[in-house]
Amino acid sequence: MFLRQFVNNNNAAMVEMSRADFLKANLRLILAWPLLGLVLCAVLWTATLLQLEAEKKVAQQQALDSVASLSKAYGQYLLRTLEQMDQLTLQLKYEWENSHGQLRLDQLKTQGMYALPQFAIVAILDRKGHPVTATAPLQRLRVDERSDFLLRHWRSNSSALRIALGRAIEAAPATPGADESLVHFTRRLEDEDGNFDGVLLISIHSSYFSEFYNSVSFGKFGISAMVGEEGELFSTRLGSRVLPTPSGEGTPFLDTSFLETDSGAMHSGGRIAFSDKQSRYVGWQALKAYPFTAVVGLSDGEMLHPYEETRTIYIGIALAVTVLLLAFAAVATVLSLRLAWRHHQSEGVRNAYRMATEGTSDGFYIIAALRGADGSILDFEIVDCNEPGAGYFGVRREQLLGMRLQSRAHEAYFRDLIHNYRAAMVSGFSEEEIELPEGNPFKLRWIRRRLVRSGDRLAVTLQDISTAKEHERDLRRMANEDGLTGLPNRYWLQQFLPGALGRAAIARQMLALLFIDLDGFKDINDTQGHAEGDKVLRAASLRLKGVLRPGDHVVRLGGDEFVVVLDPVEDDSRAEQVAQRIAIAFDEPFYLGSERHKMGASIGISLYPRDGAETEVLLKNADIAMYAVKVAGKGHHRFFQPELFETIRNRRELEQSLVTALEQDQFLVVYQPRVDAMSGQLCSMEALVRWQHPQHGMVPPLEFIPVAESSGLISQLGEVVIEKVCLQMARWQASGLELVPVSINVSARQFGRGDVHQVLASALARHRIDARLIEVEITESAMMDEQNCAVEQLSAIRALGVRLLVDDFGTGYSSLSQLQKFAMDGLKIDRAFTMELGRSEQGEVFVRAILSMAHALGMSVVAEGVETREQLDILRALQCNEVQGYFISRPVPAEQMLALMQQRFLIPLPAPVLPPYSPVIGEENNAVS
């Protein structure tokens, strides 16, 4: 048609020219156009290939970002699921042990507990693996008493949660899901004496850990997997199919070397990393609290599908343009200036199409501006579009072509669209992401729109990004929200505060931070369990939100710590009023079932800009103010004051002085004798550390021992004490004196390092001291806080021949089962019980109970803090083994202790005679611990 029109318009001119003259006159044109066509084709294909390469790199990077983001989200899903199972097993263990074997799981299931489909079975097994109660019929459960998990809990004293994969429980064929893969959550059960009493078992279908897949589109060949620390697959899903575990059959992974790092994203590339030989983009994220890694793999074919569609369009357009260019070159010898003008017009159309489809495979439109006689734009007309673009309007392409926007100017969306098109005709380019209002013609929520001007036309590209925005919103919410209370978390606060401070600075307003710590929450958590503690935290968050203005914020930092942001505040009184309302809110008790629990709130307040202009400074100062409230008695509020820094500075100076004291050997050891309660004969002594400061004199142990504990210097100080004691005993031994055992206090921190037995063995060997002359005293808290490490350490110390004593017995949390487990040789009754002797009958009852228990266990007993003859007489009547206290002797230096060792019988007859030396400031037993 084009050639026919050209021939009609130029027929007369061509008749007047001979063929030879025409060819001669246009020889340059005949040669120029083919060459130009070839050059344009080369440029076109070069640009197309370069653009495709750039698009491919962008698509690959987006794929890596996507799998990394999905693996983190999957990791959060698995972490919450495992935490829920951890809490569920703790709760069930508590209910079983407190029901004394009366709990019936089948009844609980009938009532709706453990009835969810993911629970394969919930059971209580006795010592031999026989089911006691379960959510399934007992006759269908068979457990070998040598089953791996049963033996593990029998051998280990730990009640920690264990997670295993496989089919440790065998079910009869009639049991639904007997052939399915299970993940077993088990905990050790103990009787009242702390002995192994069976196992609590919750078996979950492994497919439950793949349900995250259902909420996220992974595609036909997408993979999600929950991988253990040894590389075992606890749950694997390929497409819509859950792969079998733990048999290993059908495992998709051939190469898991990428799991050597905690997190990352990669492309499998040319390696055959999967059994189905699919190449994938893989992201993984290790869980912080559990030995698992969340793995997400997306098929590169599916991830790069948009790019491939774009590539097809680019190649198609390039081929079409190439054919067109060659056609034009073939007829260029007969083209006139009019043909050149028309070629310019067609080139404009081609440019518009190319720009409209650049970077997307979604809908595109060519919009022509319709101008009036004065050149102003009156309307816009859709002159071309693709099928996806027409589909956004819910019509076919033919129906959309020719539509003018003014015909729909009565709709708000089209009025805004005309305004945006006019602005793009001026600027030449516009690209933005738009959240569409309800009732928009596209029936979409979010679109990305690109406008590019080409002459009097606009190339418009529309891409539906609603799904991506939804995912982005969900990921943002997961990152910024506390999973327990639904409040914003620490990460949200760190992102929010800098902006809030900037706004406050511009508006010259004040902003307040209230740092809140719940008083008494730890007691509730310890006595009632974490599940009840979680209920209290949720209730606390509701109370905090209830006393704030709509524009204020409450944030959970973690544990029982919250931060309230008052933005803005007019003055100090506003922040103080909120703090008072919070205190009043927490005066009301919390109800857990039928029990009332009283808590309070310690509140520290910092104000912007008075107390700092940066996020970390304001938080730190509010924390310091809260700590001052805790020290002063809790349950009230306090504003930050610069002088609070003085307390921290003094503590740091004391830490530095302790370092110097260790370097300059400013510590000395004094000794307090222990005597046989009946004969009064010296039978042992306790070594106590003292600090002789060169400027401040004797520093009380109550001042420096806690600082040494918190700073970590206690281990080094403990080594100094052991060395000094062994050296002094070597000197006494060299003088020919008959030695008695010396007890040394060892702290929980020293046990935590795991080398106490090595330090003792080295010192004993170096000074040639018999291990039977050394005793080690540990507190009940050390037995509780470092239980796993303490068992190994105490066994190693006992292997040396050193005796073990429990210090300050009765003030901690130990039990009969712990005393048996640790196999202690003796215990020391705390001076608080000794002081009650002769004052109240209850004091004597307590001491008699401790003596009876210890003697029944074959342990000797030392009574500390004996200060009167009456106390000694009562202890003798109660058959106490040894006594220690001011009635016998104060702690004395080694020189005076030498005289007491030579004297041997130390109990005075009429009244206590105290040695003249008295370097001790504070209590008698303030030893290194």
Beta strands, then each sheet from edge to edge (+ up, - down):
strand 1: 119-125
strand 2: 131-134
strand 3: 141-142
strand 4: 162-166
strand 5: 170-171
strand 6: 182-190
strand 7: 196-205
strand 8: 223-228
strand 9: 233-238
strand 10: 241-243
strand 11: 263-267
strand 12: 280-286
strand 13: 292-299
strand 14: 363-371
strand 15: 377-385
strand 16: 429-435
strand 17: 446-454
strand 18: 457-464
strand 19: 510-519
strand 20: 553-558
strand 21: 561-569
strand 22: 590-592
strand 23: 595-597
strand 24: 600-608
strand 25: 637-639
strand 26: 667-676
strand 27: 682-693
strand 28: 697-699
strand 29: 742-745
strand 30: 774-779
strand 31: 803-809
strand 32: 826-829
strand 33: 860-863
strand 34: 882-883
sheet 1: 2+ 1- 7+ 6- 4+
sheet 2: 3+ 5-
sheet 3: 10+ 9- 8+ 13- 12+ 11-
sheet 4: 15+ 14- 18+ 17- 16+
sheet 5: 20+ 21- 19+ 24- 25-
sheet 6: 22+ 23-
sheet 7: 28+ 27- 26+ 34- 33- 32- 31- 30- 29-
end
